[in-house]
Amino acid sequence: MKKLALAGLMAVVGTAALASGYVEPMVEPEVVVAHSSSSVGGVVVPLLLLLLVAALAN
């Protein structure tokens, strides 16, 4: 009798757990930070090198 009651209880608990249906998982969106660099940063180093070479050539 205990096994029958336990089986009935498990059947009720199992169906109650599945009764809610599918729930989509909540996924946080990834935050992408784009670092923008100015074009001046790529020009300064070659200009300094050019000035250094010109100064050494004199």
FIKOLZA-1660 file (N, C-alpha, C; in steps of 0.1 Angstrom, whole numbers, plus 5000, padded with zeros to 4 digits):
% residues 58
   i   px   py   pz ch aa at
   1 5008 4988 5000  A  M  N
   1 5000 5000 5000  A  M CA
   1 5009 5013 5000  A  M  C
   2 5020 5012 5007  A  K  N
   2 5029 5024 5008  A  K CA
   2 5035 5026 4994  A  K  C
   3 5038 5016 4987  A  K  N
   3 5044 5018 4973  A  K CA
   3 5034 5024 4964  A  K  C
   4 5021 5020 4965  A  L  N
   4 5011 5026 4957  A  L CA
   4 5009 5041 4960  A  L  C
   5 5009 5044 4973  A  A  N
   5 5007 5058 4977  A  A CA
   5 5019 5066 4972  A  A  C
   6 5031 5061 4973  A  L  N
   6 5043 5068 4969  A  L CA
   6 5043 5070 4954  A  L  C
   7 5039 5060 4946  A  A  N
   7 5038 5061 4932  A  A CA
   7 5028 5071 4928  A  A  C
   8 5017 5072 4935  A  G  N
   8 5007 5082 4932  A  G CA
   8 5012 5096 4935  A  G  C
   9 5019 5097 4946  A  L  N
   9 5025 5110 4949  A  L CA
   9 5035 5115 4939  A  L  C
  10 5043 5106 4935  A  M  N
  10 5053 5109 4924  A  M CA
  10 5047 5113 4911  A  M  C
  11 5036 5106 4908  A  A  N
  11 5029 5110 4895  A  A CA
  11 5023 5124 4896  A  A  C
  12 5017 5127 4908  A  V  N
  12 5011 5141 4909  A  V CA
  12 5022 5151 4909  A  V  C
  13 5033 5149 4916  A  V  N
  13 5044 5159 4917  A  V CA
  13 5051 5160 4903  A  V  C
  14 5052 5149 4896  A  G  N
  14 5058 5150 4882  A  G CA
  14 5050 5157 4872  A  G  C
  15 5037 5156 4873  A  T  N
  15 5028 5163 4863  A  T CA
  15 5027 5177 4867  A  T  C
  16 5028 5181 4880  A  A  N
  16 5027 5195 4884  A  A CA
  16 5039 5202 4879  A  A  C
  17 5051 5195 4880  A  A  N
  17 5063 5202 4875  A  A CA
  17 5063 5204 4860  A  A  C
  18 5057 5196 4853  A  L  N
  18 5057 5198 4838  A  L CA
  18 5045 5206 4833  A  L  C
  19 5036 5209 4842  A  A  N
  19 5024 5216 4838  A  A CA
  19 5026 5231 4833  A  A  C
  20 5037 5237 4838  A  S  N
  20 5039 5251 4835  A  S CA
  20 5044 5253 4820  A  S  C
  21 5049 5243 4814  A  G  N
  21 5053 5244 4800  A  G CA
  21 5067 5249 4799  A  G  C
  22 5071 5252 4787  A  Y  N
  22 5085 5257 4784  A  Y CA
  22 5086 5272 4787  A  Y  C
  23 5097 5275 4794  A  V  N
  23 5100 5289 4797  A  V CA
  23 5113 5292 4791  A  V  C
  24 5114 5303 4783  A  E  N
  24 5126 5306 4777  A  E CA
  24 5136 5312 4787  A  E  C
  25 5149 5307 4786  A  P  N
  25 5158 5312 4796  A  P CA
  25 5162 5327 4793  A  P  C
  26 5164 5334 4804  A  M  N
  26 5167 5349 4803  A  M CA
  26 5182 5350 4801  A  M  C
  27 5186 5355 4790  A  V  N
  27 5200 5357 4787  A  V CA
  27 5203 5372 4786  A  V  C
  28 5213 5376 4794  A  E  N
  28 5217 5390 4794  A  E CA
  28 5225 5393 4781  A  E  C
  29 5222 5404 4774  A  P  N
  29 5229 5407 4762  A  P CA
  29 5244 5412 4765  A  P  C
  30 5253 5408 4757  A  E  N
  30 5267 5412 4759  A  E CA
  30 5269 5426 4755  A  E  C
  31 5276 5433 4763  A  V  N
  31 5279 5447 4760  A  V CA
  31 5292 5448 4754  A  V  C
  32 5293 5453 4741  A  V  N
  32 5305 5455 4734  A  V CA
  32 5309 5469 4734  A  V  C
  33 5321 5472 4739  A  V  N
  33 5326 5486 4739  A  V CA
  33 5336 5487 4728  A  V  C
  34 5333 5496 4719  A  A  N
  34 5342 5499 4708  A  A CA
  34 5351 5511 4711  A  A  C
  35 5364 5508 4711  A  H  N
  35 5373 5519 4714  A  H CA
  35 5376 5526 4701  A  H  C
  36 5373 5538 4700  A  S  N
  36 5376 5545 4687  A  S CA
  36 5390 5553 4689  A  S  C
  37 5398 5551 4679  A  S  N
  37 5411 5558 4680  A  S CA
  37 5411 5569 4669  A  S  C
  38 5417 5580 4673  A  S  N
  38 5417 5591 4663  A  S CA
  38 5428 5588 4653  A  S  C
  39 5427 5594 4641  A  S  N
  39 5438 5592 4631  A  S CA
  39 5451 5600 4635  A  S  C
  40 5450 5609 4644  A  V  N
  40 5462 5617 4648  A  V CA
  40 5472 5607 4655  A  V  C
  41 5467 5598 4663  A  G  N
  41 5475 5589 4670  A  G CA
  41 5484 5581 4661  A  G  C
  42 5480 5578 4649  A  G  N
  42 5488 5570 4640  A  G CA
  42 5498 5579 4632  A  G  C
  43 5497 5592 4633  A  V  N
  43 5505 5601 4625  A  V CA
  43 5517 5606 4634  A  V  C
  44 5514 5607 4647  A  V  N
  44 5524 5614 4656  A  V CA
  44 5537 5606 4656  A  V  C
  45 5537 5593 4657  A  V  N
  45 5550 5586 4658  A  V CA
  45 5558 5587 4646  A  V  C
  46 5552 5585 4634  A  P  N
  46 5561 5587 4622  A  P CA
  46 5566 5601 4620  A  P  C
  47 5558 5611 4624  A  L  N
  47 5563 5625 4623  A  L CA
  47 5575 5627 4632  A  L  C
  48 5574 5621 4644  A  L  N
  48 5585 5623 4654  A  L CA
  48 5598 5615 4649  A  L  C
  49 5596 5604 4643  A  L  N
  49 5607 5596 4637  A  L CA
  49 5613 5604 4626  A  L  C
  50 5605 5610 4617  A  L  N
  50 5610 5619 4606  A  L CA
  50 5618 5630 4611  A  L  C
  51 5613 5637 4622  A  L  N
  51 5620 5648 4628  A  L CA
  51 5633 5644 4634  A  L  C
  52 5633 5632 4640  A  L  N
  52 5646 5627 4646  A  L CA
  52 5656 5624 4635  A  L  C
  53 5652 5617 4624  A  V  N
  53 5661 5614 4613  A  V CA
  53 5666 5627 4607  A  V  C
  54 5657 5637 4605  A  A  N
  54 5662 5650 4599  A  A CA
  54 5671 5657 4608  A  A  C
  55 5669 5656 4621  A  A  N
  55 5678 5663 4631  A  A CA
  55 5692 5655 4631  A  A  C
  56 5692 5642 4630  A  L  N
  56 5705 5635 4630  A  L CA
  56 5712 5637 4617  A  L  C
  57 5705 5639 4606  A  A  N
  57 5711 5641 4592  A  A CA
  57 5719 5654 4591  A  A  C
  58 5715 5664 4599  A  N  N
  58 5721 5677 4598  A  N CA
  58 5734 5677 4606  A  N  C
% end
